[in-house]
């Protein structure tokens, strides 16, 4: 049953009520105040079939998947045969004709579609490797198609454009990936990704603010297998540091790593600087320097000393 206000019946003629219940099982519209049936024998506009699991749902549905920019044809593919196995289902006399049709169908595909087909398969591989959320994946695919339409990909490798968009758009959606991670996933040099990123963001007018160290904390804590308590403490430390303008001009990953290390010490979840550095992919020296700055300026020396005394 649905509880709603009706457009046809602005108020109940019996009691003047404005809230109505739509009983789908009986096909009636009922006043929620006095129970007057305002309308009966309503038409059920839903599907006439039922499904009891996801497999039945997909088998009986008469509509396809929604359009998506993550596929070169938006998911509306038309393909003559999906592999060599299909060839042997065709009668012997028709096989030559079938083979010709399949060959010409591939030849008639536009160069843009060929480009998108290769680029989006590369994007899918990187998204899987870096565990990027679906909304970010969708937006990267849209930006890439826009870049192709504007001729920005010409003269550059497809992989470098995809890697640059992955780096930029993940930051835009506050789910950043470090340049080292993107370089590892793409197999390209950081310098090339950075150069392409600056060019593409300028041409597509993608406004990307500097990364906030807080955005890295949930993922880094997950990588280090730390509790929610440590994560909350690290975010609290970074909020205080931001208010005091300690983090500006510093590398966000180094600051995030130092805040996580401090939170580990304060909450008693022991992690060494070496462990944090190796998993987050920053140097121990960076963590040590950011750690000293944060505890001095936030006045955390006494708390940390107390925690170290307790351990001893």
C-alpha positions as CSV (number, residue, x, y, z in Angstrom):
1,X,0.0,0.0,0.0
2,X,1.2,3.5,-0.9
3,X,0.5,6.5,1.3
4,X,0.2,9.7,-0.8
5,X,-1.8,12.8,-1.7
6,X,-3.9,12.4,-4.8
7,X,-3.9,14.8,-7.7
8,X,-7.4,13.9,-8.7
9,X,-8.8,14.1,-5.2
10,X,-7.4,17.2,-3.4
11,X,-9.5,16.5,-0.3
12,X,-11.9,13.9,1.0
13,X,-15.6,14.8,0.5
14,X,-16.5,13.2,3.8
15,X,-13.9,14.6,6.3
16,X,-11.8,17.0,4.3
17,X,-8.6,14.9,4.7
18,X,-5.8,15.3,2.2
19,X,-3.8,12.1,2.7
20,X,-4.9,8.9,0.8
21,X,-3.8,5.3,0.8
22,X,-3.4,3.5,-2.5
23,X,-4.2,-0.2,-2.0
24,X,-2.6,-2.0,-5.0
25,X,-4.0,-5.4,-4.0
26,X,-7.6,-4.2,-4.0
27,X,-7.2,-1.5,-6.6
28,X,-8.7,1.1,-4.3
29,X,-7.9,4.7,-3.2
30,X,-8.9,5.2,0.5
31,X,-9.0,8.3,2.7
32,X,-6.5,7.7,5.5
33,X,-8.6,9.7,8.0
34,X,-12.1,8.3,7.7
35,X,-11.6,5.2,5.5
36,X,-13.9,6.4,2.7
37,X,-13.2,4.6,-0.6
38,X,-12.8,7.4,-3.2
39,X,-11.9,5.2,-6.1
40,X,-12.1,1.5,-6.9
41,X,-11.2,-1.0,-9.7
42,X,-8.0,1.0,-10.4
43,X,-5.8,-0.2,-13.3
44,X,-2.6,-1.9,-12.2
45,X,0.1,-0.4,-14.5
46,X,2.9,-2.7,-13.3
47,X,4.2,-5.8,-15.1
48,X,1.8,-8.8,-15.4
49,X,4.5,-11.3,-14.4
50,X,6.1,-12.1,-11.1
51,X,9.7,-13.1,-10.3
52,X,11.1,-14.8,-7.2
53,X,14.8,-14.4,-7.8
54,X,17.2,-12.2,-9.9
55,X,17.6,-14.9,-12.6
56,X,13.8,-15.0,-13.2
57,X,13.8,-11.2,-13.1
58,X,16.4,-11.0,-15.9
59,X,14.8,-13.8,-18.0
60,X,11.3,-12.3,-17.9
61,X,12.1,-8.7,-18.2
62,X,11.4,-7.2,-21.7
63,X,13.7,-4.3,-21.4
64,X,17.5,-4.2,-21.6
65,X,20.1,-2.7,-19.4
66,X,20.2,1.1,-19.0
67,X,22.4,3.2,-21.4
68,X,25.9,3.5,-20.2
69,X,28.9,5.6,-21.4
70,X,31.2,2.8,-20.2
71,X,30.5,0.9,-23.5
72,X,31.4,2.4,-26.9
73,X,27.9,1.9,-28.2
74,X,26.2,2.9,-24.9
75,X,25.2,-0.8,-24.4
76,X,23.1,-0.9,-27.6
77,X,25.3,-3.4,-29.4
78,X,24.6,-5.1,-32.7
79,X,27.0,-7.8,-33.6
80,X,26.9,-10.5,-36.3
81,X,28.1,-13.6,-34.4
82,X,30.0,-13.5,-31.1
83,X,32.7,-15.9,-32.0
84,X,33.9,-18.7,-34.3
85,X,31.5,-21.1,-32.6
86,X,28.5,-19.2,-34.2
87,X,29.9,-20.0,-37.7
88,X,29.2,-23.7,-37.3
89,X,25.5,-23.1,-36.4
90,X,25.0,-21.7,-39.9
91,X,24.2,-24.2,-42.8
92,X,27.3,-25.1,-44.9
93,X,26.0,-23.2,-48.0
94,X,25.5,-20.0,-46.1
95,X,28.8,-20.0,-44.2
96,X,30.7,-17.9,-46.8
97,X,27.9,-15.3,-46.9
98,X,27.8,-15.2,-43.1
99,X,31.6,-14.8,-42.9
100,X,31.5,-11.9,-45.5
101,X,28.7,-10.1,-43.6
102,X,30.6,-10.4,-40.4
103,X,33.8,-9.0,-42.0
104,X,32.1,-6.1,-43.6
105,X,30.2,-5.3,-40.4
106,X,33.5,-4.8,-38.7
107,X,34.9,-2.8,-41.5
108,X,32.0,-0.4,-41.5
109,X,32.4,0.5,-37.8
110,X,33.5,4.2,-37.5
111,X,37.0,4.9,-36.4
112,X,35.6,6.7,-33.3
113,X,33.8,3.5,-32.2
114,X,37.1,1.5,-32.7
115,X,38.9,4.0,-30.6
116,X,36.2,4.0,-27.9
117,X,36.1,0.2,-27.9
118,X,39.8,-0.1,-27.2
119,X,40.0,2.8,-24.8
120,X,37.0,1.7,-22.7
121,X,38.3,-1.8,-22.4
122,X,41.6,-0.3,-21.1
123,X,39.5,1.9,-18.7
124,X,37.6,-1.2,-17.4
125,X,41.0,-2.9,-16.6
126,X,42.2,0.2,-14.7
127,X,38.9,0.6,-12.8
128,X,39.1,-3.0,-11.8
129,X,42.8,-2.7,-10.7
130,X,42.3,0.5,-8.7
131,X,38.8,-0.5,-7.4
132,X,37.2,2.8,-8.6
133,X,33.5,3.4,-7.8
134,X,30.9,3.1,-10.7
135,X,29.9,6.9,-10.8
136,X,33.6,7.8,-11.3
137,X,33.9,5.1,-14.0
138,X,30.9,6.5,-15.8
139,X,32.1,10.1,-15.7
140,X,35.6,9.2,-16.9
141,X,34.0,7.4,-19.9
142,X,31.9,10.5,-20.7
143,X,35.0,12.8,-20.5
144,X,36.9,10.5,-22.8
145,X,34.2,10.5,-25.5
146,X,34.2,14.3,-25.2
147,X,38.0,14.4,-25.6
148,X,37.7,12.2,-28.8
149,X,35.0,14.5,-30.2
150,X,37.2,17.5,-29.7
151,X,40.2,15.8,-31.2
152,X,42.3,15.9,-28.0
153,X,43.4,12.3,-28.2
154,X,45.1,12.7,-31.6
155,X,48.8,12.6,-31.2
156,X,48.6,11.1,-27.7
157,X,48.5,7.5,-26.6
158,X,45.0,6.3,-25.5
159,X,46.5,4.8,-22.3
160,X,47.9,8.2,-21.2
161,X,44.6,10.0,-21.7
162,X,42.7,7.3,-19.8
163,X,45.3,7.4,-17.0
164,X,45.1,11.2,-16.8
165,X,41.3,11.1,-16.6
166,X,41.3,8.4,-13.9
167,X,43.7,10.5,-11.8
168,X,41.8,13.7,-12.3
169,X,38.2,12.5,-12.1
170,X,38.8,10.3,-9.0
171,X,40.1,13.5,-7.3
172,X,37.1,15.4,-8.5
173,X,34.8,12.8,-6.9
174,X,36.8,12.9,-3.6
175,X,37.9,9.3,-4.1
176,X,41.5,10.1,-5.1
177,X,44.1,7.7,-6.3
178,X,47.8,8.7,-6.0
179,X,49.9,9.3,-9.1
180,X,52.1,6.3,-8.2
181,X,49.0,4.0,-8.1
182,X,47.7,5.3,-11.5
183,X,51.2,4.9,-13.0
184,X,51.5,1.3,-11.7
185,X,48.0,0.5,-13.1
186,X,48.7,2.0,-16.5
187,X,52.3,1.0,-16.9
188,X,53.2,4.6,-17.9
189,X,55.6,7.1,-16.4
190,X,54.3,9.7,-13.9
191,X,55.7,12.5,-16.0
192,X,53.7,11.5,-19.1
193,X,50.5,11.1,-17.1
194,X,51.0,14.5,-15.4
195,X,51.6,16.2,-18.7
196,X,48.5,14.7,-20.3
197,X,46.4,15.4,-17.2
198,X,47.3,19.1,-17.3
199,X,46.4,19.4,-21.0
200,X,43.1,17.4,-20.8
201,X,41.9,19.2,-17.7
202,X,42.6,22.6,-19.3
203,X,40.9,21.7,-22.7
204,X,37.8,20.0,-21.1
205,X,37.6,22.7,-18.4
206,X,37.7,20.2,-15.6
207,X,38.1,22.2,-12.4
208,X,39.9,20.1,-9.9
209,X,40.8,21.4,-6.4
210,X,43.9,20.1,-4.5
211,X,43.4,16.8,-2.8
212,X,42.3,16.9,0.8
213,X,44.3,14.4,3.0
214,X,41.0,13.4,4.6
215,X,39.9,11.8,1.3
216,X,42.7,9.3,1.5
217,X,42.1,8.2,5.1
218,X,39.2,5.6,4.6
219,X,41.1,3.8,1.9
220,X,44.5,3.8,3.6
221,X,42.9,2.6,6.9
222,X,41.2,-0.2,4.9
223,X,44.6,-1.1,3.3
224,X,46.2,-1.2,6.8
225,X,43.3,-3.2,8.2
226,X,42.6,-0.6,10.9
227,X,39.4,-0.1,12.9
228,X,36.8,2.7,12.5
229,X,38.1,4.2,15.7
230,X,41.5,4.9,14.2
231,X,39.8,6.3,11.0
232,X,37.7,8.7,13.1
233,X,40.7,9.8,15.1
234,X,42.8,10.4,12.0
235,X,40.0,12.5,10.4
236,X,39.7,14.5,13.7
237,X,43.4,15.2,13.7
238,X,43.3,16.4,10.1
239,X,40.3,18.6,10.7
240,X,42.2,20.4,13.5
241,X,45.4,20.6,11.4
242,X,43.4,22.2,8.5
243,X,41.9,24.8,10.8
244,X,45.4,25.7,12.0
245,X,46.6,25.8,8.4
246,X,49.3,23.1,9.1
247,X,48.5,20.9,6.0
248,X,48.7,23.6,3.3
249,X,51.7,23.1,0.9
250,X,52.3,19.6,2.1
251,X,51.8,16.4,0.1
252,X,48.3,15.0,1.0
253,X,49.3,11.4,1.1
254,X,52.2,12.1,3.5
255,X,50.0,14.1,5.9
256,X,47.3,11.5,5.8
257,X,49.8,8.7,6.5
258,X,51.2,10.7,9.5
259,X,47.7,11.4,10.9
260,X,46.9,7.7,10.6
261,X,50.1,6.8,12.4
262,X,49.3,9.3,15.2
263,X,45.8,7.8,15.5
264,X,47.3,4.3,15.8
265,X,49.5,5.4,18.7
266,X,46.7,7.2,20.5
267,X,44.2,4.4,20.1
268,X,46.7,1.6,20.9
269,X,46.4,-0.2,17.5
270,X,50.1,-0.7,16.9
271,X,51.5,-0.1,13.4
272,X,55.2,0.8,12.8
273,X,56.2,3.8,10.6
274,X,57.7,1.2,8.2
275,X,54.4,-0.7,7.8
276,X,52.5,2.5,7.2
277,X,55.1,3.8,4.7
278,X,55.3,0.5,2.7
279,X,51.5,0.1,2.3
280,X,50.7,3.8,1.6
281,X,53.8,4.1,-0.7
282,X,55.5,7.1,1.0
283,X,58.9,7.3,2.6
284,X,59.5,6.8,6.3
285,X,61.2,10.2,6.4
286,X,58.1,11.9,5.1
287,X,55.9,10.3,7.8
288,X,58.5,11.2,10.4
289,X,58.6,14.9,9.4
290,X,54.8,15.3,9.1
291,X,54.4,13.4,12.4
292,X,56.7,15.8,14.2
293,X,55.0,18.8,12.8
294,X,51.5,17.6,13.6
295,X,52.2,16.5,17.2
296,X,54.1,19.8,18.0
297,X,51.6,22.2,16.5
298,X,48.5,20.3,17.8
299,X,50.0,19.8,21.2
300,X,49.8,16.0,21.2
301,X,53.2,15.3,22.7
302,X,51.9,14.6,26.3
303,X,49.1,12.2,25.1
304,X,51.6,10.3,23.0
305,X,54.1,10.0,25.8
306,X,51.3,8.7,28.1
307,X,50.4,6.1,25.6
308,X,54.0,5.0,25.1
309,X,54.4,4.7,29.0
310,X,51.3,2.5,29.2
311,X,52.8,0.1,26.6
312,X,56.1,0.0,28.5
